[in-house]
Amino acid sequence: MSIDESTAAKVAKLARIKVEEDALPALAQEFNAVLGFIEQLNEVDVEGIEPMVSVTPMRLKRREDVVNDGDQQDKVLSNAPDAREGFFTVPKVVD
């Protein structure tokens, strides 16, 4: 797969990144380099290999799963820029 300048411009627009016209060829070339690397990774045989969390074998620390009611409403709302009647207040986004 190859990315041309118009596709690079479309991706930049979708990502809301301002890219000047003279920078589009370099951006398209970078996209193509990334896609080339992904194609190389797809050629690697990973049949029978378990996914890893870390390169060193370790167990994650576990804690006891305890259910509590929280009861920290005042602490949580103290960080809110605007809180009313025990709730976060946010601007209206739908008309």
DSSP file (Angstrom, degrees, kcal/mol; ACC not computed):
  #  RESIDUE AA STRUCTURE BP1 BP2  ACC     N-H-->O    O-->H-N    N-H-->O    O-->H-N    TCO  KAPPA ALPHA  PHI   PSI    X-CA   Y-CA   Z-CA
    1    1 A M              0   0    0      0, 0.0     2,-0.4     0, 0.0    34,-0.0   0.000 360.0 360.0 360.0 139.7    0.0    0.0    0.0
    2    2 A S        -     0   0    0     33,-0.0     2,-0.5     0, 0.0    26,-0.0  -0.974 360.0-143.4-127.7 138.9    1.3    3.4   -0.9
    3    3 A I        -     0   0    0     -2,-0.4    29,-0.2    25,-0.3     2,-0.1  -0.874  17.3-161.4-102.0 126.1    0.2    6.8    0.5
    4    4 A D     >  -     0   0    0     -2,-0.5     4,-2.3     1,-0.1     5,-0.2  -0.446  36.5 -95.2 -97.8 178.6    0.1    9.7   -1.9
    5    5 A E  H  > S+     0   0    0      1,-0.2     4,-2.4     2,-0.2     5,-0.2   0.859 122.5  53.4 -64.8 -36.9    0.1   13.4   -1.0
    6    6 A S  H  > S+     0   0    0      2,-0.2     4,-1.9     1,-0.2    -1,-0.2   0.895 110.7  47.1 -67.1 -37.6   -3.7   13.8   -1.2
    7    7 A T  H  > S+     0   0    0      2,-0.2     4,-2.6     1,-0.2    -2,-0.2   0.894 111.1  51.9 -68.3 -39.5   -4.2   10.9    1.2
    8    8 A A  H  X S+     0   0    0     -4,-2.3     4,-2.3     1,-0.2    -2,-0.2   0.896 109.7  49.9 -62.1 -40.0   -1.6   12.4    3.6
    9    9 A A  H  X S+     0   0    0     -4,-2.4     4,-2.2     2,-0.2    -1,-0.2   0.894 110.6  49.8 -65.1 -39.5   -3.5   15.7    3.4
   10   10 A K  H  X S+     0   0    0     -4,-1.9     4,-2.6     2,-0.2    -2,-0.2   0.911 111.0  48.7 -65.8 -42.4   -6.7   13.9    4.2
   11   11 A V  H  X S+     0   0    0     -4,-2.6     4,-2.1     1,-0.2    -2,-0.2   0.911 111.2  50.5 -63.5 -42.0   -5.2   12.0    7.2
   12   12 A A  H  <>S+     0   0    0     -4,-2.3     5,-3.1     2,-0.2     4,-0.3   0.899 111.0  49.0 -62.5 -40.3   -3.7   15.3    8.5
   13   13 A K  H ><5S+     0   0    0     -4,-2.2     3,-1.2     3,-0.2    -2,-0.2   0.923 110.8  49.5 -65.4 -43.8   -7.1   17.0    8.2
   14   14 A L  H 3<5S+     0   0    0     -4,-2.6    -1,-0.2     1,-0.3    -2,-0.2   0.851 112.7  47.8 -62.9 -33.8   -8.8   14.1   10.0
   15   15 A A  T 3<5S-     0   0    0     -4,-2.1    -1,-0.3    -5,-0.2    -2,-0.2   0.453 113.1-123.1 -84.4  -0.3   -6.2   14.3   12.8
   16   16 A R  T < 5 +     0   0    0     -3,-1.2     2,-0.5    -4,-0.3    -3,-0.2   0.900  62.2 145.8  57.1  44.2   -6.7   18.1   12.9
   17   17 A I      < -     0   0    0     -5,-3.1     2,-0.6    -6,-0.1    -1,-0.2  -0.958  48.6-132.8-112.7 125.1   -3.0   18.7   12.2
   18   18 A K        +     0   0    0     -2,-0.5     2,-0.5    -3,-0.1    -5,-0.0  -0.676  30.2 178.3 -79.8 119.9   -2.1   21.7   10.1
   19   19 A V        -     0   0    0     -2,-0.6     5,-0.1   -10,-0.1     2,-0.0  -0.989  24.3-129.8-125.5 125.2    0.3   20.7    7.4
   20   20 A E    >>  -     0   0    0     -2,-0.5     3,-1.4     1,-0.1     4,-0.6  -0.343  25.4-113.0 -69.5 154.3    1.7   23.1    4.8
   21   21 A E  G >4 S+     0   0    0      1,-0.3     3,-1.1     2,-0.2    -1,-0.1   0.865 116.6  54.5 -56.1 -40.3    1.5   22.1    1.1
   22   22 A D  G 34 S+     0   0    0      1,-0.2     4,-0.3     2,-0.1    -1,-0.3   0.663 105.6  54.3 -72.9 -13.9    5.3   21.9    0.9
   23   23 A A  G <> S+     0   0    0     -3,-1.4     4,-2.0     1,-0.1    -1,-0.2   0.527  84.5  86.8 -93.6  -7.5    5.5   19.5    3.8
   24   24 A L  H <X S+     0   0    0     -3,-1.1     4,-2.8    -4,-0.6     5,-0.2   0.889  83.7  54.0 -63.6 -40.8    3.0   17.0    2.3
   25   25 A P  H  > S+     0   0    0      0, 0.0     4,-2.0     0, 0.0    -1,-0.2   0.919 111.0  46.6 -60.3 -40.3    5.6   15.0    0.3
   26   26 A A  H  > S+     0   0    0     -4,-0.3     4,-2.2     2,-0.2    -2,-0.2   0.894 112.5  50.3 -66.8 -38.9    7.7   14.4    3.4
   27   27 A L  H  X S+     0   0    0     -4,-2.0     4,-2.5     2,-0.2    -1,-0.2   0.918 110.2  49.4 -64.7 -43.4    4.6   13.4    5.4
   28   28 A A  H  X S+     0   0    0     -4,-2.8     4,-2.3     1,-0.2   -25,-0.3   0.889 110.2  51.6 -62.0 -38.7    3.5   11.0    2.7
   29   29 A Q  H  X S+     0   0    0     -4,-2.0     4,-2.0    -5,-0.2    -1,-0.2   0.895 109.3  50.0 -66.1 -39.6    7.0    9.5    2.7
   30   30 A E  H  X S+     0   0    0     -4,-2.2     4,-2.3     2,-0.2    -2,-0.2   0.915 109.9  50.7 -64.3 -42.6    6.9    9.1    6.5
   31   31 A F  H  X S+     0   0    0     -4,-2.5     4,-2.6     1,-0.2    -2,-0.2   0.922 110.2  49.9 -59.7 -43.5    3.5    7.3    6.3
   32   32 A N  H  X S+     0   0    0     -4,-2.3     4,-2.2     1,-0.2    -1,-0.2   0.866 108.6  52.6 -64.0 -36.5    4.9    5.0    3.6
   33   33 A A  H  X S+     0   0    0     -4,-2.0     4,-2.0     2,-0.2    -1,-0.2   0.909 110.6  47.8 -65.4 -41.1    7.9    4.2    5.9
   34   34 A V  H  X S+     0   0    0     -4,-2.3     4,-2.2     2,-0.2    -2,-0.2   0.930 112.1  48.7 -64.4 -45.2    5.6    3.3    8.8
   35   35 A L  H  X S+     0   0    0     -4,-2.6     4,-2.1     1,-0.2    -1,-0.2   0.875 109.3  53.7 -63.3 -36.1    3.4    1.1    6.5
   36   36 A G  H  X S+     0   0    0     -4,-2.2     4,-1.8     2,-0.2    -1,-0.2   0.900 108.5  49.1 -63.3 -40.6    6.6   -0.6    5.2
   37   37 A F  H  X S+     0   0    0     -4,-2.0     4,-2.2     2,-0.2    -2,-0.2   0.893 109.3  52.0 -66.0 -39.2    7.6   -1.4    8.8
   38   38 A I  H  X S+     0   0    0     -4,-2.2     4,-2.0     1,-0.2    -2,-0.2   0.890 107.2  53.1 -64.0 -38.7    4.2   -2.8    9.5
   39   39 A E  H  X S+     0   0    0     -4,-2.1     4,-0.8     2,-0.2    -1,-0.2   0.885 107.7  51.4 -62.9 -37.9    4.5   -5.0    6.4
   40   40 A Q  H >< S+     0   0    0     -4,-1.8     3,-0.8     1,-0.2     4,-0.5   0.914 108.9  50.4 -63.7 -42.0    7.8   -6.3    7.8
   41   41 A L  H >< S+     0   0    0     -4,-2.2     3,-1.2     1,-0.2    -2,-0.2   0.862 104.3  58.4 -64.5 -34.7    6.2   -7.1   11.1
   42   42 A N  H 3< S+     0   0    0     -4,-2.0    -1,-0.2     1,-0.2    -2,-0.2   0.733  98.4  61.2 -67.3 -21.1    3.4   -9.0    9.4
   43   43 A E  T << S+     0   0    0     -3,-0.8    -1,-0.2    -4,-0.8     2,-0.2   0.648  81.2 102.8 -79.3 -14.9    6.0  -11.3    7.8
   44   44 A V  S <  S-     0   0    0     -3,-1.2     2,-0.7    -4,-0.5    -3,-0.0  -0.514  75.2-127.9 -74.2 132.5    7.1  -12.5   11.2
   45   45 A D        +     0   0    0     -2,-0.2    -1,-0.1     1,-0.1    -2,-0.1  -0.722  36.8 164.8 -82.5 113.4    5.9  -16.0   12.2
   46   46 A V    >   +     0   0    0     -2,-0.7     3,-1.9     3,-0.0     2,-0.2   0.099  19.6 145.9-115.2  19.9    4.3  -15.7   15.7
   47   47 A E  T 3  S+     0   0    0      1,-0.3     3,-0.1     3,-0.0    -2,-0.0  -0.402  74.9   6.7 -60.8 125.6    2.4  -19.0   15.6
   48   48 A G  T 3  S+     0   0    0      1,-0.2     2,-0.5    -2,-0.2    -1,-0.3   0.519  95.4 129.0  81.7   6.1    2.3  -20.5   19.1
   49   49 A I    <   -     0   0    0     -3,-1.9    -1,-0.2     3,-0.0     3,-0.1  -0.842  54.6-133.7 -99.4 126.9    3.8  -17.5   20.8
   50   50 A E        -     0   0    0     -2,-0.5     2,-0.0    -3,-0.1    -3,-0.0  -0.501  27.2-104.5 -75.3 142.8    2.0  -16.2   23.9
   51   51 A P        -     0   0    0      0, 0.0     2,-0.3     0, 0.0    -1,-0.1  -0.368  38.8-138.4 -62.8 147.9    1.4  -12.4   24.1
   52   52 A M        -     0   0    0      1,-0.1     3,-0.1    -3,-0.1    -3,-0.0  -0.818  23.8-167.8-112.3 149.8    3.7  -10.7   26.7
   53   53 A V  S    S+     0   0    0      1,-0.4     2,-0.3    -2,-0.3    -1,-0.1   0.713  83.7   3.5 -95.7 -33.1    3.0   -8.1   29.3
   54   54 A S        -     0   0    0      4,-0.1    -1,-0.4     1,-0.0     4,-0.1  -0.958  66.8-120.0-148.4 160.5    6.7   -7.5   30.0
   55   55 A V  S    S+     0   0    0     -2,-0.3    -1,-0.0    -3,-0.1    -3,-0.0   0.673 102.5  60.9 -79.5 -15.7   10.0   -8.7   28.7
   56   56 A T  S    S-     0   0    0      2,-0.0     2,-0.4    -3,-0.0    -3,-0.1  -0.929  96.6-113.2-110.3 135.8   10.9  -10.0   32.2
   57   57 A P        +     0   0    0      0, 0.0     2,-0.3     0, 0.0    -2,-0.1  -0.508  56.4 144.4 -69.1 122.5    8.7  -12.7   33.8
   58   58 A M        -     0   0    0     -2,-0.4     2,-0.4    -4,-0.1    -5,-0.1  -0.991  45.3-125.0-154.1 155.2    6.9  -11.2   36.7
   59   59 A R        -     0   0    0     -2,-0.3     2,-0.2     3,-0.0     3,-0.1  -0.860  32.5-117.8-102.0 139.9    3.6  -11.4   38.5
   60   60 A L        -     0   0    0     -2,-0.4     2,-0.2     1,-0.1    -1,-0.0  -0.493  33.6-104.4 -73.9 143.8    1.6   -8.2   39.1
   61   61 A K        -     0   0    0     -2,-0.2     2,-0.3     1,-0.0    -1,-0.1  -0.459  40.4-154.3 -67.1 138.4    1.0   -7.2   42.6
   62   62 A R        -     0   0    0     -2,-0.2     2,-0.3    -3,-0.1    -1,-0.0  -0.862   8.2-159.2-117.2 151.0   -2.6   -7.9   43.6
   63   63 A R        -     0   0    0     -2,-0.3     2,-0.2     3,-0.0     0, 0.0  -0.884  34.9 -91.2-123.1 158.7   -4.7   -6.3   46.3
   64   64 A E        -     0   0    0     -2,-0.3     2,-1.0     1,-0.1     0, 0.0  -0.479  38.9-123.5 -69.1 136.3   -7.8   -7.7   47.9
   65   65 A D        +     0   0    0     -2,-0.2     2,-0.5     2,-0.0    -1,-0.1  -0.716  39.5 176.7 -85.7 102.8  -11.0   -6.7   46.1
   66   66 A V        -     0   0    0     -2,-1.0     2,-0.5     2,-0.0    -3,-0.0  -0.923  22.7-141.4-114.4 130.2  -13.0   -4.9   48.8
   67   67 A V        +     0   0    0     -2,-0.5     2,-0.3     2,-0.0    -2,-0.0  -0.768  31.2 162.1 -89.5 128.8  -16.4   -3.2   48.1
   68   68 A N        -     0   0    0     -2,-0.5     3,-0.1     1,-0.0    -2,-0.0  -0.932  47.3-118.1-139.9 167.7  -17.0    0.1   49.8
   69   69 A D        -     0   0    0     -2,-0.3     2,-2.0     1,-0.2     3,-0.2   0.504  37.9-137.1 -86.3  -2.3  -19.4    2.9   49.3
   70   70 A G        -     0   0    0      1,-0.2    -1,-0.2     2,-0.1    -3,-0.0  -0.474  20.0-167.7  83.6 -70.3  -16.6    5.5   48.7
   71   71 A D        +     0   0    0     -2,-2.0    -1,-0.2     1,-0.1     3,-0.1   0.865  50.8 114.7  50.7  43.8  -18.2    8.2   50.8
   72   72 A Q     >  +     0   0    0     -3,-0.2     4,-2.6     1,-0.1     5,-0.2  -0.070  21.6 129.9-130.3  32.7  -15.8   10.8   49.4
   73   73 A Q  H  > S+     0   0    0      1,-0.2     4,-2.7     2,-0.2     5,-0.2   0.896  75.4  50.1 -57.8 -43.1  -18.2   13.1   47.5
   74   74 A D  H  > S+     0   0    0      1,-0.2     4,-1.1     2,-0.2    -1,-0.2   0.906 111.6  48.2 -64.3 -41.2  -16.8   16.3   49.1
   75   75 A K  H  4 S+     0   0    0      2,-0.2     4,-0.5     1,-0.2     3,-0.2   0.919 114.0  46.8 -64.2 -43.3  -13.2   15.3   48.2
   76   76 A V  H >< S+     0   0    0     -4,-2.6     3,-1.2     1,-0.2     4,-0.2   0.936 113.7  46.7 -65.5 -46.8  -14.1   14.5   44.6
   77   77 A L  H >< S+     0   0    0     -4,-2.7     3,-1.0     1,-0.3    -1,-0.2   0.659  94.8  76.4 -73.0 -14.6  -16.1   17.6   44.1
   78   78 A S  T 3< S+     0   0    0     -4,-1.1    -1,-0.3     1,-0.2    -2,-0.2   0.763  95.5  50.5 -66.7 -22.3  -13.3   19.8   45.6
   79   79 A N  T <  S+     0   0    0     -3,-1.2    -1,-0.2    -4,-0.5    -2,-0.2   0.539  88.1 106.2 -88.2  -8.9  -11.4   19.4   42.4
   80   80 A A    <   -     0   0    0     -3,-1.0     3,-0.2    -4,-0.2    -3,-0.0  -0.503  67.1-143.2 -76.2 137.1  -14.3   20.4   40.2
   81   81 A P  S    S+     0   0    0      0, 0.0     2,-0.3     0, 0.0    -1,-0.1   0.830  93.6  13.5 -65.8 -29.5  -14.2   23.9   38.6
   82   82 A D  S    S+     0   0    0      7,-0.2     7,-3.0     2,-0.0     2,-0.4  -0.909  72.2 168.9-149.9 118.5  -17.9   24.1   39.1
   83   83 A A  E     -A   88   0A   0     -2,-0.3     2,-0.4     5,-0.2     5,-0.2  -0.996   6.0-178.4-132.3 136.5  -20.1   21.9   41.3
   84   84 A R  E >   -A   87   0A   0      3,-1.9     3,-1.5    -2,-0.4    -2,-0.0  -0.999  65.7  -6.5-136.9 137.4  -23.7   22.4   42.4
   85   85 A E  T 3  S-     0   0    0     -2,-0.4    -1,-0.1     1,-0.3     3,-0.1   0.801 129.5 -51.3  53.0  35.7  -26.0   20.4   44.6
   86   86 A G  T 3  S+     0   0    0      1,-0.3     2,-0.3    -9,-0.0    -1,-0.3   0.641 119.1  95.6  82.6  14.9  -23.4   17.5   44.9
   87   87 A F  E <  S-A   84   0A   0     -3,-1.5    -3,-1.9   -10,-0.1    -1,-0.3  -0.924  80.2 -98.9-133.7 158.5  -22.8   17.1   41.2
   88   88 A F  E     -A   83   0A   0     -2,-0.3     2,-0.5    -5,-0.2    -5,-0.2  -0.559  36.1-141.4 -69.3 139.3  -20.3   18.3   38.6
   89   89 A T        +     0   0    0     -7,-3.0    -7,-0.2    -2,-0.2    -1,-0.0  -0.933  25.3 177.5-107.2 125.6  -21.6   21.2   36.6
   90   90 A V        -     0   0    0     -2,-0.5     3,-0.1     1,-0.0     2,-0.0  -0.888  34.1 -95.2-125.8 155.2  -20.7   21.1   32.9
   91   91 A P        -     0   0    0      0, 0.0     2,-0.3     0, 0.0    -1,-0.0  -0.362  46.6-100.4 -68.0 150.2  -21.6   23.4   30.0
   92   92 A K        +     0   0    0      1,-0.1     3,-0.1    -2,-0.0     0, 0.0  -0.534  40.2 177.3 -68.4 130.3  -24.6   22.4   27.8
   93   93 A V        +     0   0    0     -2,-0.3     2,-0.4     1,-0.1    -1,-0.1   0.503  60.2  61.7-114.6  -8.5  -23.3   20.7   24.6
   94   94 A V              0   0    0      1,-0.1    -1,-0.1     0, 0.0     0, 0.0  -0.976 360.0 360.0-122.5 131.4  -26.6   19.8   22.9
   95   95 A D              0   0    0     -2,-0.4    -1,-0.1    -3,-0.1    -3,-0.0   0.444 360.0 360.0 -87.3 360.0  -29.2   22.4   21.8
